[in-house]
């Protein structure tokens, strides 16, 4: 049991250690640069990645607006207007 717990912890910490500091998402109206390091410092991984071991998520326009923009509006923090995220 201890070995399983240690293995699970190693996987979790390795995932966090190798997570990109920034992620650039291409968009027609300007690319969006997401600062993963800042977000992961202030919130739990499961907020974006769901339960379980965090892994890369593929996010489309509809999902990004629902997850990112809605979170920023709710917290009254971060960009909420198009040009604040989308940079040409």
Secondary structure, DSSP 8 states (H G I E B T S, - for coil): -HHHHHHHHHHHHHHHHHS-SEEEE--TT-EEEEEHHHHHHHS-THHHH-SSS-------HHHHIIIIIHHHHHHT-S--SHHHHEE-
